Amino acid sequence: MTTAATPTADRQPWHGVLVAVGLPFTDALEPDLAAFGENVAWLAEQGVNGVAPNGSLGEYQTLSWEERDAVVRTAVENAPEGFTVMPGVGAYGGLESKRHAQVAKDLGCQAVMALPPNAYRADERAILEHFELVASAGLPVTAYNNPIDTKVDLRPQILAKLHAEGFIVGVKEFSGDVRRCYEISELAPDLDLMIGTDDTVLEVGIAGAKGWVAGYPQVFPKACVELYEASVARDVERALPLYRALHPVLRWDSKTEFIQAIKLGQDLIGRRGGSCRPPRQPLDAATEAVVREATQRLIDAGVE
């Protein structure tokens, strides 16, 4: 296991471009940990700041606890010094999420990313207790607000309470509503905003993001890092042309078929993406043609 560099005031472990890594499977649909480790090492070489395994892109819902542990261990083993591993600890129950956070700490991770309770439409008391349980494992926690999938919306007011209690240090904002980024900064100025949807990089970057938990850097890492850096620097003249060029693929991160689309992109650049576990199905022919054409156009243009 490698040792991460001590975070500085300029870059905490959850800052920068952290790739929500997909998980390749074997033909028997078992986790292909060798290919996964190679993908992690390759991403580090391309200049991203870290990875977030066992998130939605990692198909965490279909993995056993033992498989999730193995994925985190493999990510840590392939992470060079100073490279963040921030696993997702989403689960139906708070005790399960706390357990995954404890494993992440034991394996040497620097932070975790936590969804709210997602077994039902939890109220504020349940949300607060859930994040308190995750934080009790002892690692910094970034909240993951995905009301589309979890049916629990971490509104700015709730995020401010979670931050005031010391339960979270940042939030991956996946609602798609850029307007709430400004309300979050007003209610919790020290809570780090993280871009959650690939197709709002420029808008949320300008709004003051400190990081991007991202999907498409798995396919175009160098271009995505450049886009992120220009966006958070509010260099619109540099960012906008690149944003327009990448947007035909970035928007797939917010669609139901995002995992299949990104895995197809990995296959097209010679990385291991492959198939998904059930119940996710392969892209239908029409959808695949659209994703393939948009991705190939960027590859042919020399985008990396």
Long-range contacts (C-beta under 8 A, 24 or more apart in sequence): 1-76, 1-77, 1-107, 1-108, 2-76, 2-77, 2-79, 2-80, 2-81, 2-83, 3-81, 3-108, 4-79, 4-81, 4-82, 4-83, 4-84, 4-85, 4-108, 4-110, 5-81, 5-82, 7-110, 11-49, 12-111, 12-140, 12-169, 12-192, 12-210, 13-50, 13-84, 13-86, 13-110, 13-111, 13-140, 14-84, 14-86, 14-110, 14-111, 14-140, 14-142, 14-169, 14-170, 14-192, 14-194, 14-210, 14-211, 15-49, 15-192, 15-210, 15-211, 16-48, 16-49, 16-50, 16-84, 16-211, 16-212, 16-228, 17-48, 17-49, 17-50, 17-211, 17-212, 17-214, 17-217, 17-224, 17-225, 17-228, 18-48, 18-49, 18-50, 18-51, 18-52, 18-84, 18-86, 18-211, 18-212, 18-213, 18-214, 19-43, 19-48, 19-50, 19-51, 19-52, 19-213, 19-214, 19-215, 19-217, 19-218, 19-221, 20-51, 20-52, 20-55, 20-56, 20-57, 20-58, 20-88, 20-213, 20-214, 20-215, 21-51, 21-52, 21-53, 21-55, 21-57, 21-58, 21-75, 21-218, 22-57, 22-58, 22-59, 22-218, 22-259, 22-262, 22-263, 22-266, 22-273, 23-53, 23-58, 23-59, 23-63, 23-71, 24-263, 24-272, 24-273, 24-274, 25-274, 25-275, 25-276, 25-277, 29-275, 29-277, 29-278, 31-63, 31-67, 31-70, 31-71, 32-272, 32-274, 33-70, 33-71, 33-74, 35-272, 35-274, 36-71, 36-74, 36-75, 36-272, 37-74, 37-75, 37-77, 37-78, 38-78, 38-272, 39-218, 39-266, 39-271, 39-272, 40-74, 40-75, 40-78, 40-79, 41-78, 41-80, 42-271, 43-217, 43-218, 43-221, 44-78, 44-79, 44-80, 44-83, 46-217, 46-221, 46-222, 46-225, 46-304, 47-221, 47-222, 47-225, 48-217, 48-221, 48-224, 48-225, 49-83, 49-84, 49-211, 50-79, 50-83, 50-84, 50-85, 50-86, 50-110, 51-75, 51-79, 51-83, 51-84, 51-85, 51-86, 52-85, 52-86, 52-87, 52-88, 52-113, 52-213, 53-85, 53-87, 53-88, 54-87, 54-88, 54-89, 54-90, 54-100, 55-87, 55-88, 55-90, 55-113, 55-144, 55-213, 56-88, 56-90, 56-146, 56-149, 56-258, 56-259, 57-215, 57-258, 57-259, 57-262, 58-88, 59-259, 59-276, 59-277, 59-280, 60-88, 60-90, 61-90, 62-277, 62-278, 65-99, 65-100, 68-100, 68-103, 69-103, 69-107, 72-103, 72-104, 72-107, 72-109, 73-107, 76-107, 76-108, 76-109, 84-110, 84-111, 85-109, 85-110, 86-110, 86-111, 86-112, 86-113, 86-142, 87-112, 87-113, 88-112, 88-113, 88-114, 88-115, 88-144, 89-113, 89-114, 89-115, 89-134, 90-114, 90-115, 90-118, 90-144, 91-118, 92-117, 92-118, 92-119, 93-117, 93-119, 94-129, 94-130, 94-133, 94-134, 95-133, 97-130, 97-133, 97-134, 98-133, 98-134, 98-136, 98-137, 101-134, 101-137, 101-139, 101-141, 102-137, 104-137, 104-139, 105-137, 105-138, 105-139, 109-139, 110-139, 110-140, 111-139, 111-140, 111-141, 111-142, 111-169, 112-137, 112-139, 112-140, 112-141, 112-142, 113-141, 113-142, 113-143, 113-144, 113-172, 113-213, 114-141, 114-142, 114-143, 114-144, 114-168, 115-143, 115-144, 115-146, 115-150, 116-143, 116-144, 116-145, 116-150, 116-152, 116-154, 117-150, 117-152, 118-149, 118-150, 118-151, 118-152, 120-151, 121-151, 121-152, 122-152, 124-158, 124-161, 127-152, 127-154, 127-158, 127-162, 128-161, 128-162, 128-165, 128-167, 131-162, 131-165, 131-167, 131-168, 132-165, 132-167, 134-167, 135-166, 135-167, 135-168, 140-169, 140-170, 141-167, 141-168, 141-169, 142-168, 142-169, 142-170, 142-171, 142-172, 142-192, 142-194, 142-213, 143-168, 143-170, 143-171, 143-172, 144-171, 144-172, 144-174, 144-196, 144-213, 145-171, 145-172, 145-173, 145-174, 145-175, 145-196, 146-174, 146-175, 146-196, 147-174, 147-175, 148-174, 148-175, 155-180, 156-180, 156-183, 156-184, 156-186, 156-187, 156-188, 157-187, 159-184, 159-187, 159-188, 159-191, 160-184, 160-187, 160-188, 160-191, 163-188, 163-190, 163-191, 164-188, 170-194, 170-210, 170-211, 172-196, 172-213, 173-204, 176-200, 176-254, 178-203, 178-204, 178-207, 181-207, 181-208, 181-209, 182-207, 195-228, 197-253, 197-254, 198-250, 198-251, 198-252, 198-253, 198-254, 199-247, 199-250, 199-251, 199-253, 199-254, 201-227, 201-228, 201-231, 201-243, 201-250, 202-227, 202-231, 202-236, 202-239, 202-240, 202-243, 204-231, 205-230, 205-231, 205-232, 205-234, 205-239, 206-231, 206-232, 206-234, 206-236, 214-253, 215-253, 215-258, 215-262, 216-246, 216-249, 216-250, 216-252, 216-253, 216-262, 216-265, 218-262, 218-265, 218-266, 218-271, 218-273, 219-249, 219-262, 219-265, 219-266, 219-268, 219-269, 219-271, 219-295, 220-246, 220-249, 220-265, 220-298, 220-303, 220-304, 221-304, 222-304, 223-298, 223-303, 223-304, 245-298, 245-301, 245-303, 246-298, 246-303, 248-294, 248-297, 249-291, 249-294, 249-295, 249-298, 252-291, 257-283, 257-287, 257-291, 261-287, 261-291, 264-288, 264-291, 264-292, 264-295, 265-291, 265-295, 268-292, 268-295, 268-296, 268-299, 269-299
